[in-house]
Amino acid sequence: VLVGRVIAKFRKNKGISQEVLSGLADIGRTHLSAIERGERKPTLETLYRISCALDIKMSDIVIEIEKNIN
């Protein structure tokens, strides 16, 4: 759930829809939606594709996740 919330936060901060992000990351919109809802966990490759599509480092996502764990 946390991973998905962080991805959704970055996506919303960029002002793009799930449909646009999924297209840029070359993954299905329903797959991205499931990740954001915490129903699926992204592989490292998928997380990398999402971070590239968001024009951020994958480590930025990981750092944000770590901040929210504690």
Sequence and secondary structure as in RCSB ss.txt:
>XXXX:A:sequence
VLVGRVIAKFRKNKGISQEVLSGLADIGRTHLSAIERGERKPTLETLYRISCALDIKMSDIVIEIEKNIN
>XXXX:A:secstr
 HHHHHHHHHHHHHT  HHHHHHHHTS HHHHHHHHTTSS   HHHHHHHHHHTTS HHHHHHHHHHHH 
